[in-house]
């Protein structure tokens, strides 16, 4: 890995404020050109030229981080020129490739999902640390029927292109805790204990069977790139207009103090560099806290088993925010970071290999999600408003339902119950929901106060 990329990641982690260096002439135009490039529909005939532009821009970013201003400026200008020629060729062709048709099912913040919502990559090779049942669960596909998000209820299985994951039985491995199982599948460990009538103080036994429900409503879609929804602590990765995989993540602590603001920010971003075996240069905000409790404080942590970033890191264009691995896998699916996005080591390795520099993404905050199944049933998924962004989640749900023209289809008492319980899984709130519906009958008030 080139030194320039390492420098980029060091700067991004240590930064508590915006870099004071003057921007290199041509960079803003090159960034705008790349953004425009990714918003277009690339032609397969120009795939090599597309990749050439990406590589040129990536090298420009590396040179800029190495303070090789002249070479960086030349490469930025070359990026602009190549992008202009690419656009011209694209216009001269018969037009972009046709957009595949999509069945519009998702209603929460986007028009829906094109193609199967189940994770293609997870179906093919799964998580590197997962067994067969984990891979099926992470893929969101029923091994017998192949139906995404299927679960038998009193009114039949849920079939929707916007509901992924499944309800399944998991066999506990040696030395696994409730926290580790929850982190692996993106489920609250307290919910697992409650659903399986477990005493959280007692350790799990190898071979013990647990009922796991890791279903999700897709909050927003992209043609390509990353969506991270803070309330459901999940990263959604899209490729070729399809959801390729979902990954549970850990996010910034919700506590707000005068000198400690470690919430994960929302907003659009790009991946600007990739680093294997990164060095962690400890940010000043963390150093300040450490100095209050100890005398000898190190300012950096080299690559290795003690490095909190794990083995891989992706620098985003959001100041100081990275997507990185961790040496504390049990922290996944909690709010325990200093703002960055933590990923399970096995997942992070695969993501690092797949995601290219300049991949676009967005961090959103959507605690209430809505979807309609193929049979017309309406499902509501409600999470804790952990960063206190809304005064009343019922108002959020009501607005979403009304804007989607579904208010005649829902049972408002079920809607209120779902909001009160905040179970974090899709709950049937339609008029046709039977009393045997597993989510409605197994609701547990007060869930919002027990989530990690």
C-alpha beads as a LAMMPS data file, in Angstrom:
LAMMPS data file: protein, C-alpha beads

452 atoms
451 bonds

1 atom types
1 bond types

-500.0 500.0 xlo xhi
-500.0 500.0 ylo yhi
-500.0 500.0 zlo zhi

Masses

1 110.0

Atoms # bond

1 1 1 0.000 0.000 0.000
2 1 1 1.426 3.368 -0.943
3 1 1 2.541 5.777 1.745
4 1 1 0.153 8.418 0.465
5 1 1 -2.870 6.344 1.368
6 1 1 -1.469 5.715 4.852
7 1 1 -0.935 9.421 5.359
8 1 1 -4.507 10.049 4.231
9 1 1 -5.948 7.725 6.820
10 1 1 -3.739 9.149 9.591
11 1 1 -4.853 12.665 8.813
12 1 1 -8.502 11.641 8.711
13 1 1 -8.428 9.959 12.113
14 1 1 -6.474 12.635 13.949
15 1 1 -8.504 15.470 12.499
16 1 1 -10.724 17.210 15.020
17 1 1 -11.019 20.196 12.713
18 1 1 -10.806 20.833 8.980
19 1 1 -7.326 20.713 7.454
20 1 1 -5.814 24.178 7.194
21 1 1 -3.884 23.570 3.965
22 1 1 -4.980 25.436 0.859
23 1 1 -6.899 23.260 -1.630
24 1 1 -5.008 22.220 -4.758
25 1 1 -6.088 24.028 -7.909
26 1 1 -8.331 21.771 -9.979
27 1 1 -9.399 19.410 -7.183
28 1 1 -12.873 20.884 -6.720
29 1 1 -13.527 20.626 -10.463
30 1 1 -12.225 17.044 -10.489
31 1 1 -14.467 16.081 -7.549
32 1 1 -17.463 17.643 -9.310
33 1 1 -16.579 15.746 -12.482
34 1 1 -16.404 12.464 -10.560
35 1 1 -19.717 13.129 -8.841
36 1 1 -21.315 13.770 -12.217
37 1 1 -19.706 10.634 -13.591
38 1 1 -21.199 8.475 -10.841
39 1 1 -24.631 10.039 -11.279
40 1 1 -24.668 8.992 -14.947
41 1 1 -25.585 5.546 -16.240
42 1 1 -22.228 4.110 -17.464
43 1 1 -22.161 2.268 -20.763
44 1 1 -20.578 -1.160 -20.863
45 1 1 -18.774 -0.111 -24.043
46 1 1 -16.918 2.565 -22.071
47 1 1 -16.168 0.494 -18.984
48 1 1 -12.377 0.629 -19.449
49 1 1 -12.439 4.413 -19.851
50 1 1 -14.641 4.695 -16.769
51 1 1 -12.126 2.727 -14.703
52 1 1 -9.237 4.761 -16.140
53 1 1 -10.855 7.980 -14.888
54 1 1 -11.371 6.433 -11.443
55 1 1 -7.726 5.364 -11.262
56 1 1 -6.472 8.783 -12.339
57 1 1 -8.538 10.526 -9.676
58 1 1 -7.389 8.019 -7.017
59 1 1 -3.729 8.687 -7.895
60 1 1 -4.388 12.427 -7.714
61 1 1 -5.776 12.010 -4.206
62 1 1 -2.702 10.003 -3.186
63 1 1 -0.329 12.646 -4.555
64 1 1 -2.272 15.364 -2.735
65 1 1 -1.936 13.484 0.568
66 1 1 1.826 13.144 -0.056
67 1 1 1.981 16.923 -0.598
68 1 1 3.171 16.385 -4.178
69 1 1 1.114 19.366 -5.290
70 1 1 2.400 19.631 -8.856
71 1 1 1.761 15.979 -9.696
72 1 1 -1.621 16.048 -7.944
73 1 1 -2.696 19.125 -9.922
74 1 1 -1.643 17.461 -13.187
75 1 1 -3.676 14.351 -12.356
76 1 1 -6.718 16.377 -11.261
77 1 1 -6.641 18.242 -14.578
78 1 1 -6.252 14.918 -16.397
79 1 1 -9.299 13.625 -14.516
80 1 1 -11.308 16.633 -15.700
81 1 1 -10.146 16.137 -19.309
82 1 1 -10.869 12.411 -19.315
83 1 1 -14.308 13.005 -17.798
84 1 1 -15.131 15.577 -20.480
85 1 1 -14.113 13.188 -23.255
86 1 1 -16.078 10.378 -21.614
87 1 1 -19.247 12.517 -21.467
88 1 1 -18.824 13.484 -25.102
89 1 1 -18.529 9.849 -26.184
90 1 1 -21.522 8.944 -24.054
91 1 1 -23.631 11.613 -25.777
92 1 1 -22.504 10.415 -29.208
93 1 1 -23.676 6.909 -28.470
94 1 1 -27.290 5.868 -28.735
95 1 1 -27.823 6.606 -25.055
96 1 1 -27.327 4.928 -21.687
97 1 1 -28.239 1.322 -21.170
98 1 1 -31.919 0.881 -20.325
99 1 1 -32.796 0.948 -16.653
100 1 1 -34.266 -2.366 -15.507
101 1 1 -37.854 -2.195 -14.350
102 1 1 -38.467 -2.434 -10.639
103 1 1 -41.351 -3.461 -8.456
104 1 1 -41.990 -0.522 -6.138
105 1 1 -42.538 -1.863 -2.630
106 1 1 -40.369 0.120 -0.213
107 1 1 -42.066 3.297 1.030
108 1 1 -39.687 4.610 3.682
109 1 1 -37.757 7.441 2.096
110 1 1 -37.327 5.913 -1.382
111 1 1 -39.301 4.582 -4.306
112 1 1 -38.294 0.966 -3.836
113 1 1 -35.760 -1.690 -4.746
114 1 1 -34.844 -2.840 -8.236
115 1 1 -34.306 -6.554 -8.416
116 1 1 -33.996 -9.048 -5.547
117 1 1 -33.388 -7.461 -2.173
118 1 1 -31.591 -10.484 -0.766
119 1 1 -27.802 -10.189 -0.575
120 1 1 -26.299 -11.800 -3.655
121 1 1 -22.767 -11.878 -2.300
122 1 1 -23.813 -13.423 0.987
123 1 1 -25.690 -16.137 -0.864
124 1 1 -22.564 -16.952 -2.832
125 1 1 -19.915 -16.945 -0.105
126 1 1 -21.414 -15.578 3.092
127 1 1 -19.624 -13.889 5.974
128 1 1 -16.110 -15.200 6.430
129 1 1 -16.840 -16.197 10.028
130 1 1 -20.329 -17.579 9.451
131 1 1 -21.586 -21.125 9.156
132 1 1 -24.343 -22.316 6.783
133 1 1 -27.241 -21.075 8.894
134 1 1 -25.540 -17.705 9.446
135 1 1 -25.010 -17.281 5.714
136 1 1 -28.662 -18.025 4.988
137 1 1 -29.763 -15.556 7.642
138 1 1 -27.421 -12.800 6.458
139 1 1 -28.577 -13.372 2.902
140 1 1 -32.185 -12.839 3.922
141 1 1 -33.289 -15.924 2.037
142 1 1 -35.207 -18.971 3.143
143 1 1 -33.161 -22.037 2.277
144 1 1 -36.201 -24.039 1.205
145 1 1 -38.399 -21.509 -0.526
146 1 1 -35.858 -18.868 -1.558
147 1 1 -38.276 -16.164 -0.445
148 1 1 -36.653 -13.015 0.936
149 1 1 -37.727 -12.200 4.460
150 1 1 -40.188 -15.094 4.654
151 1 1 -41.846 -16.087 7.913
152 1 1 -45.002 -18.094 8.341
153 1 1 -47.742 -16.143 10.130
154 1 1 -51.479 -16.520 10.534
155 1 1 -51.907 -14.753 7.208
156 1 1 -49.092 -16.424 5.303
157 1 1 -45.420 -15.639 4.641
158 1 1 -44.115 -12.111 4.212
159 1 1 -42.981 -11.594 0.637
160 1 1 -41.645 -8.146 -0.220
161 1 1 -38.651 -6.893 -2.149
162 1 1 -38.124 -4.239 0.485
163 1 1 -38.075 -6.599 3.509
164 1 1 -34.846 -8.550 3.920
165 1 1 -33.485 -10.960 6.532
166 1 1 -35.434 -13.805 8.128
167 1 1 -36.564 -15.521 11.314
168 1 1 -34.438 -18.610 11.939
169 1 1 -32.962 -20.886 14.603
170 1 1 -29.270 -20.505 15.409
171 1 1 -27.008 -23.033 17.139
172 1 1 -24.654 -21.360 19.625
173 1 1 -20.920 -21.903 19.050
174 1 1 -18.288 -22.418 21.744
175 1 1 -17.517 -19.319 23.859
176 1 1 -20.242 -17.259 22.189
177 1 1 -22.083 -14.752 24.353
178 1 1 -25.439 -13.078 23.835
179 1 1 -23.604 -9.908 22.817
180 1 1 -21.549 -11.760 20.218
181 1 1 -24.587 -13.469 18.698
182 1 1 -26.408 -10.127 18.562
183 1 1 -23.377 -8.449 16.969
184 1 1 -23.058 -11.193 14.367
185 1 1 -26.626 -10.882 13.105
186 1 1 -27.430 -7.241 13.863
187 1 1 -29.962 -7.932 16.623
188 1 1 -30.211 -6.490 20.138
189 1 1 -28.798 -9.047 22.558
190 1 1 -31.501 -8.034 25.022
191 1 1 -34.132 -8.856 22.400
192 1 1 -32.572 -12.280 21.866
193 1 1 -32.652 -12.941 25.621
194 1 1 -36.254 -11.801 25.852
195 1 1 -37.502 -13.747 22.817
196 1 1 -35.824 -16.925 24.089
197 1 1 -36.725 -16.457 27.788
198 1 1 -33.054 -16.378 28.808
199 1 1 -31.396 -15.003 31.898
200 1 1 -28.774 -12.557 30.504
201 1 1 -26.558 -13.209 33.534
202 1 1 -26.155 -16.892 32.589
203 1 1 -23.669 -17.896 29.853
204 1 1 -24.841 -19.596 26.695
205 1 1 -24.126 -23.287 26.165
206 1 1 -22.574 -24.693 22.956
207 1 1 -25.310 -26.157 20.789
208 1 1 -28.033 -24.126 22.485
209 1 1 -30.737 -23.177 19.972
210 1 1 -31.826 -19.554 19.719
211 1 1 -34.650 -17.950 17.760
212 1 1 -33.242 -14.976 15.819
213 1 1 -35.221 -12.356 13.890
214 1 1 -32.935 -10.092 11.848
215 1 1 -35.438 -8.788 9.314
216 1 1 -35.148 -5.223 8.049
217 1 1 -37.039 -2.829 5.819
218 1 1 -34.589 -1.267 3.389
219 1 1 -34.595 2.458 4.310
220 1 1 -33.255 3.887 1.059
221 1 1 -31.776 2.611 -2.192
222 1 1 -28.932 3.695 -4.462
223 1 1 -27.813 2.692 -7.918
224 1 1 -24.330 2.109 -6.506
225 1 1 -22.687 2.651 -3.155
226 1 1 -23.415 2.722 0.564
227 1 1 -26.348 3.648 2.792
228 1 1 -25.886 3.633 6.579
229 1 1 -28.995 4.107 8.706
230 1 1 -28.088 5.182 12.238
231 1 1 -31.224 3.976 14.107
232 1 1 -31.070 0.431 12.726
233 1 1 -27.245 0.257 12.962
234 1 1 -27.001 -1.304 9.515
235 1 1 -24.917 -0.653 6.400
236 1 1 -26.604 -1.379 3.058
237 1 1 -24.317 -1.960 0.048
238 1 1 -25.718 -1.519 -3.455
239 1 1 -24.233 -2.555 -6.769
240 1 1 -25.792 -2.568 -10.228
241 1 1 -29.100 -1.178 -8.882
242 1 1 -29.403 -4.115 -6.479
243 1 1 -28.865 -4.537 -2.760
244 1 1 -25.760 -6.705 -2.616
245 1 1 -25.435 -7.181 1.138
246 1 1 -26.224 -5.750 4.573
247 1 1 -23.758 -5.450 7.431
248 1 1 -24.435 -4.664 11.131
249 1 1 -22.268 -1.814 12.415
250 1 1 -21.386 0.069 15.602
251 1 1 -21.925 3.844 15.588
252 1 1 -21.176 6.959 17.616
253 1 1 -22.145 7.308 21.267
254 1 1 -25.352 9.305 21.804
255 1 1 -24.060 11.172 24.890
256 1 1 -23.651 14.920 24.353
257 1 1 -21.220 16.755 26.616
258 1 1 -19.512 20.097 26.321
259 1 1 -16.178 18.623 25.210
260 1 1 -17.395 15.252 23.919
261 1 1 -19.565 15.109 20.807
262 1 1 -19.114 11.644 19.387
263 1 1 -22.346 11.076 17.488
264 1 1 -22.008 9.737 13.957
265 1 1 -22.920 12.575 11.566
266 1 1 -25.426 12.298 8.726
267 1 1 -24.752 13.381 5.162
268 1 1 -23.425 12.341 1.763
269 1 1 -19.838 11.155 1.442
270 1 1 -17.326 9.490 -0.843
271 1 1 -14.636 6.912 -0.110
272 1 1 -11.424 8.868 -0.658
273 1 1 -8.801 6.264 0.331
274 1 1 -8.286 2.687 1.542
275 1 1 -5.677 1.486 4.059
276 1 1 -4.664 -2.003 5.086
277 1 1 -3.069 -2.287 8.551
278 1 1 -3.641 1.381 9.453
279 1 1 -1.894 3.268 12.263
280 1 1 -4.269 4.964 14.697
281 1 1 -3.251 8.497 15.574
282 1 1 -5.430 9.256 18.559
283 1 1 -7.645 12.344 18.095
284 1 1 -7.206 15.231 20.513
285 1 1 -10.723 14.797 21.902
286 1 1 -9.865 11.257 23.042
287 1 1 -6.392 12.200 24.243
288 1 1 -7.918 14.892 26.433
289 1 1 -10.186 12.343 28.089
290 1 1 -7.338 9.848 28.526
291 1 1 -5.088 12.434 30.202
292 1 1 -7.663 12.887 32.948
293 1 1 -7.229 9.291 34.122
294 1 1 -3.578 8.417 33.395
295 1 1 -0.129 9.989 33.282
296 1 1 1.536 8.268 30.331
297 1 1 -0.641 8.656 27.252
298 1 1 0.440 7.358 23.862
299 1 1 -0.493 9.465 20.870
300 1 1 -0.665 6.649 18.319
301 1 1 -1.213 2.908 18.073
302 1 1 0.709 0.963 15.410
303 1 1 -0.881 -1.792 13.305
304 1 1 -1.472 -4.977 15.244
305 1 1 -3.710 -6.788 17.694
306 1 1 -4.124 -3.713 19.939
307 1 1 -5.117 -1.309 17.158
308 1 1 -8.813 -0.322 17.546
309 1 1 -9.124 0.125 13.766
310 1 1 -8.516 -3.553 13.106
311 1 1 -6.863 -4.577 9.864
312 1 1 -8.699 -2.379 7.355
313 1 1 -10.021 1.168 7.096
314 1 1 -11.906 3.212 4.502
315 1 1 -11.547 6.980 4.791
316 1 1 -14.702 8.928 3.965
317 1 1 -14.929 12.547 2.856
318 1 1 -16.677 13.352 6.161
319 1 1 -14.074 14.916 8.439
320 1 1 -12.578 12.346 10.808
321 1 1 -15.112 9.613 9.915
322 1 1 -13.929 6.182 8.802
323 1 1 -15.466 2.808 8.093
324 1 1 -13.101 0.369 9.783
325 1 1 -12.677 -3.005 11.436
326 1 1 -12.426 -3.539 15.176
327 1 1 -10.663 -5.573 17.838
328 1 1 -13.893 -5.541 19.878
329 1 1 -16.369 -7.532 17.768
330 1 1 -18.916 -7.644 20.600
331 1 1 -19.295 -3.867 20.251
332 1 1 -20.937 -4.282 16.840
333 1 1 -24.599 -3.258 16.770
334 1 1 -24.127 -0.822 19.651
335 1 1 -23.599 2.928 19.953
336 1 1 -20.070 2.842 21.339
337 1 1 -17.700 4.460 18.821
338 1 1 -16.348 8.005 18.756
339 1 1 -18.254 8.697 15.548
340 1 1 -16.708 6.218 13.122
341 1 1 -18.470 3.184 11.650
342 1 1 -17.156 -0.090 13.083
343 1 1 -17.574 -3.337 11.151
344 1 1 -17.059 -6.977 12.153
345 1 1 -13.525 -8.045 11.045
346 1 1 -14.665 -10.714 8.594
347 1 1 -17.207 -8.378 6.993
348 1 1 -14.687 -5.525 6.866
349 1 1 -12.164 -7.592 4.934
350 1 1 -14.718 -8.382 2.234
351 1 1 -16.023 -4.804 2.102
352 1 1 -12.488 -3.447 1.805
353 1 1 -11.813 -5.673 -1.185
354 1 1 -15.073 -4.780 -2.927
355 1 1 -15.414 -1.025 -2.418
356 1 1 -13.520 1.196 -4.825
357 1 1 -12.084 4.634 -4.122
358 1 1 -14.661 7.358 -4.876
359 1 1 -17.615 5.085 -4.139
360 1 1 -20.481 7.297 -3.026
361 1 1 -22.524 6.874 0.105
362 1 1 -24.885 8.483 2.568
363 1 1 -25.452 8.293 6.324
364 1 1 -29.132 8.780 7.148
365 1 1 -31.250 8.926 10.290
366 1 1 -34.524 7.056 9.848
367 1 1 -35.991 5.442 12.989
368 1 1 -39.364 4.682 11.353
369 1 1 -39.627 2.631 8.159
370 1 1 -42.646 1.459 6.180
371 1 1 -43.169 -1.264 3.583
372 1 1 -46.000 -3.075 1.839
373 1 1 -45.883 -6.794 1.154
374 1 1 -46.866 -8.253 -2.205
375 1 1 -50.207 -9.328 -0.736
376 1 1 -51.038 -5.764 0.373
377 1 1 -50.187 -6.045 4.073
378 1 1 -48.457 -3.017 5.595
379 1 1 -45.397 -3.369 7.825
380 1 1 -43.908 -0.781 10.164
381 1 1 -40.401 -0.988 11.618
382 1 1 -39.613 1.312 14.556
383 1 1 -36.295 1.875 16.315
384 1 1 -35.203 4.015 19.222
385 1 1 -34.664 7.686 18.438
386 1 1 -31.233 7.303 20.026
387 1 1 -29.967 10.778 19.066
388 1 1 -33.278 12.438 20.016
389 1 1 -33.921 13.910 16.575
390 1 1 -37.730 13.781 16.791
391 1 1 -40.235 14.924 19.380
392 1 1 -42.807 12.252 18.578
393 1 1 -42.263 9.081 16.532
394 1 1 -46.010 8.606 16.184
395 1 1 -46.145 11.844 14.187
396 1 1 -43.314 10.546 12.005
397 1 1 -45.134 7.261 11.361
398 1 1 -48.463 8.994 10.697
399 1 1 -46.863 11.371 8.193
400 1 1 -45.128 8.488 6.414
401 1 1 -48.334 6.437 6.217
402 1 1 -50.430 9.364 4.974
403 1 1 -47.886 10.420 2.345
404 1 1 -47.880 6.830 1.103
405 1 1 -51.708 6.824 0.840
406 1 1 -51.947 3.855 3.204
407 1 1 -53.964 5.294 6.075
408 1 1 -57.038 3.289 5.041
409 1 1 -55.002 0.086 5.079
410 1 1 -53.554 0.292 8.583
411 1 1 -54.929 -0.431 12.034
412 1 1 -53.932 2.675 14.018
413 1 1 -53.958 0.807 17.324
414 1 1 -51.382 -1.592 15.900
415 1 1 -49.375 1.378 14.662
416 1 1 -49.349 2.897 18.152
417 1 1 -48.375 -0.422 19.719
418 1 1 -45.516 -0.813 17.262
419 1 1 -44.250 2.681 18.065
420 1 1 -44.530 2.083 21.786
421 1 1 -42.661 -1.247 21.641
422 1 1 -39.969 -0.176 19.156
423 1 1 -39.015 -3.780 18.455
424 1 1 -36.710 -2.932 15.554
425 1 1 -38.258 -5.528 13.190
426 1 1 -41.099 -5.233 10.640
427 1 1 -44.469 -5.470 12.399
428 1 1 -47.734 -6.121 10.558
429 1 1 -49.949 -3.061 11.184
430 1 1 -52.519 -3.669 8.464
431 1 1 -56.251 -4.252 8.992
432 1 1 -55.846 -7.826 7.822
433 1 1 -53.281 -8.727 10.500
434 1 1 -54.495 -11.796 12.387
435 1 1 -54.239 -12.223 16.133
436 1 1 -51.732 -15.001 15.501
437 1 1 -49.252 -12.652 13.889
438 1 1 -45.979 -13.411 15.585
439 1 1 -44.828 -9.812 15.913
440 1 1 -48.099 -8.484 17.286
441 1 1 -48.627 -11.312 19.759
442 1 1 -45.050 -11.280 21.051
443 1 1 -44.686 -7.523 21.540
444 1 1 -42.821 -6.385 24.631
445 1 1 -43.442 -2.880 25.961
446 1 1 -40.419 -0.909 27.080
447 1 1 -38.039 -2.273 24.428
448 1 1 -36.813 1.246 23.750
449 1 1 -35.221 1.393 27.173
450 1 1 -33.425 -1.932 26.892
451 1 1 -31.703 -1.745 23.518
452 1 1 -27.907 -1.468 23.679

Bonds

1 1 1 2
2 1 2 3
3 1 3 4
4 1 4 5
5 1 5 6
6 1 6 7
7 1 7 8
8 1 8 9
9 1 9 10
10 1 10 11
11 1 11 12
12 1 12 13
13 1 13 14
14 1 14 15
15 1 15 16
16 1 16 17
17 1 17 18
18 1 18 19
19 1 19 20
20 1 20 21
21 1 21 22
22 1 22 23
23 1 23 24
24 1 24 25
25 1 25 26
26 1 26 27
27 1 27 28
28 1 28 29
29 1 29 30
30 1 30 31
31 1 31 32
32 1 32 33
33 1 33 34
34 1 34 35
35 1 35 36
36 1 36 37
37 1 37 38
38 1 38 39
39 1 39 40
40 1 40 41
41 1 41 42
42 1 42 43
43 1 43 44
44 1 44 45
45 1 45 46
46 1 46 47
47 1 47 48
48 1 48 49
49 1 49 50
50 1 50 51
51 1 51 52
52 1 52 53
53 1 53 54
54 1 54 55
55 1 55 56
56 1 56 57
57 1 57 58
58 1 58 59
59 1 59 60
60 1 60 61
61 1 61 62
62 1 62 63
63 1 63 64
64 1 64 65
65 1 65 66
66 1 66 67
67 1 67 68
68 1 68 69
69 1 69 70
70 1 70 71
71 1 71 72
72 1 72 73
73 1 73 74
74 1 74 75
75 1 75 76
76 1 76 77
77 1 77 78
78 1 78 79
79 1 79 80
80 1 80 81
81 1 81 82
82 1 82 83
83 1 83 84
84 1 84 85
85 1 85 86
86 1 86 87
87 1 87 88
88 1 88 89
89 1 89 90
90 1 90 91
91 1 91 92
92 1 92 93
93 1 93 94
94 1 94 95
95 1 95 96
96 1 96 97
97 1 97 98
98 1 98 99
99 1 99 100
100 1 100 101
101 1 101 102
102 1 102 103
103 1 103 104
104 1 104 105
105 1 105 106
106 1 106 107
107 1 107 108
108 1 108 109
109 1 109 110
110 1 110 111
111 1 111 112
112 1 112 113
113 1 113 114
114 1 114 115
115 1 115 116
116 1 116 117
117 1 117 118
118 1 118 119
119 1 119 120
120 1 120 121
121 1 121 122
122 1 122 123
123 1 123 124
124 1 124 125
125 1 125 126
126 1 126 127
127 1 127 128
128 1 128 129
129 1 129 130
130 1 130 131
131 1 131 132
132 1 132 133
133 1 133 134
134 1 134 135
135 1 135 136
136 1 136 137
137 1 137 138
138 1 138 139
139 1 139 140
140 1 140 141
141 1 141 142
142 1 142 143
143 1 143 144
144 1 144 145
145 1 145 146
146 1 146 147
147 1 147 148
148 1 148 149
149 1 149 150
150 1 150 151
151 1 151 152
152 1 152 153
153 1 153 154
154 1 154 155
155 1 155 156
156 1 156 157
157 1 157 158
158 1 158 159
159 1 159 160
160 1 160 161
161 1 161 162
162 1 162 163
163 1 163 164
164 1 164 165
165 1 165 166
166 1 166 167
167 1 167 168
168 1 168 169
169 1 169 170
170 1 170 171
171 1 171 172
172 1 172 173
173 1 173 174
174 1 174 175
175 1 175 176
176 1 176 177
177 1 177 178
178 1 178 179
179 1 179 180
180 1 180 181
181 1 181 182
182 1 182 183
183 1 183 184
184 1 184 185
185 1 185 186
186 1 186 187
187 1 187 188
188 1 188 189
189 1 189 190
190 1 190 191
191 1 191 192
192 1 192 193
193 1 193 194
194 1 194 195
195 1 195 196
196 1 196 197
197 1 197 198
198 1 198 199
199 1 199 200
200 1 200 201
201 1 201 202
202 1 202 203
203 1 203 204
204 1 204 205
205 1 205 206
206 1 206 207
207 1 207 208
208 1 208 209
209 1 209 210
210 1 210 211
211 1 211 212
212 1 212 213
213 1 213 214
214 1 214 215
215 1 215 216
216 1 216 217
217 1 217 218
218 1 218 219
219 1 219 220
220 1 220 221
221 1 221 222
222 1 222 223
223 1 223 224
224 1 224 225
225 1 225 226
226 1 226 227
227 1 227 228
228 1 228 229
229 1 229 230
230 1 230 231
231 1 231 232
232 1 232 233
233 1 233 234
234 1 234 235
235 1 235 236
236 1 236 237
237 1 237 238
238 1 238 239
239 1 239 240
240 1 240 241
241 1 241 242
242 1 242 243
243 1 243 244
244 1 244 245
245 1 245 246
246 1 246 247
247 1 247 248
248 1 248 249
249 1 249 250
250 1 250 251
251 1 251 252
252 1 252 253
253 1 253 254
254 1 254 255
255 1 255 256
256 1 256 257
257 1 257 258
258 1 258 259
259 1 259 260
260 1 260 261
261 1 261 262
262 1 262 263
263 1 263 264
264 1 264 265
265 1 265 266
266 1 266 267
267 1 267 268
268 1 268 269
269 1 269 270
270 1 270 271
271 1 271 272
272 1 272 273
273 1 273 274
274 1 274 275
275 1 275 276
276 1 276 277
277 1 277 278
278 1 278 279
279 1 279 280
280 1 280 281
281 1 281 282
282 1 282 283
283 1 283 284
284 1 284 285
285 1 285 286
286 1 286 287
287 1 287 288
288 1 288 289
289 1 289 290
290 1 290 291
291 1 291 292
292 1 292 293
293 1 293 294
294 1 294 295
295 1 295 296
296 1 296 297
297 1 297 298
298 1 298 299
299 1 299 300
300 1 300 301
301 1 301 302
302 1 302 303
303 1 303 304
304 1 304 305
305 1 305 306
306 1 306 307
307 1 307 308
308 1 308 309
309 1 309 310
310 1 310 311
311 1 311 312
312 1 312 313
313 1 313 314
314 1 314 315
315 1 315 316
316 1 316 317
317 1 317 318
318 1 318 319
319 1 319 320
320 1 320 321
321 1 321 322
322 1 322 323
323 1 323 324
324 1 324 325
325 1 325 326
326 1 326 327
327 1 327 328
328 1 328 329
329 1 329 330
330 1 330 331
331 1 331 332
332 1 332 333
333 1 333 334
334 1 334 335
335 1 335 336
336 1 336 337
337 1 337 338
338 1 338 339
339 1 339 340
340 1 340 341
341 1 341 342
342 1 342 343
343 1 343 344
344 1 344 345
345 1 345 346
346 1 346 347
347 1 347 348
348 1 348 349
349 1 349 350
350 1 350 351
351 1 351 352
352 1 352 353
353 1 353 354
354 1 354 355
355 1 355 356
356 1 356 357
357 1 357 358
358 1 358 359
359 1 359 360
360 1 360 361
361 1 361 362
362 1 362 363
363 1 363 364
364 1 364 365
365 1 365 366
366 1 366 367
367 1 367 368
368 1 368 369
369 1 369 370
370 1 370 371
371 1 371 372
372 1 372 373
373 1 373 374
374 1 374 375
375 1 375 376
376 1 376 377
377 1 377 378
378 1 378 379
379 1 379 380
380 1 380 381
381 1 381 382
382 1 382 383
383 1 383 384
384 1 384 385
385 1 385 386
386 1 386 387
387 1 387 388
388 1 388 389
389 1 389 390
390 1 390 391
391 1 391 392
392 1 392 393
393 1 393 394
394 1 394 395
395 1 395 396
396 1 396 397
397 1 397 398
398 1 398 399
399 1 399 400
400 1 400 401
401 1 401 402
402 1 402 403
403 1 403 404
404 1 404 405
405 1 405 406
406 1 406 407
407 1 407 408
408 1 408 409
409 1 409 410
410 1 410 411
411 1 411 412
412 1 412 413
413 1 413 414
414 1 414 415
415 1 415 416
416 1 416 417
417 1 417 418
418 1 418 419
419 1 419 420
420 1 420 421
421 1 421 422
422 1 422 423
423 1 423 424
424 1 424 425
425 1 425 426
426 1 426 427
427 1 427 428
428 1 428 429
429 1 429 430
430 1 430 431
431 1 431 432
432 1 432 433
433 1 433 434
434 1 434 435
435 1 435 436
436 1 436 437
437 1 437 438
438 1 438 439
439 1 439 440
440 1 440 441
441 1 441 442
442 1 442 443
443 1 443 444
444 1 444 445
445 1 445 446
446 1 446 447
447 1 447 448
448 1 448 449
449 1 449 450
450 1 450 451
451 1 451 452
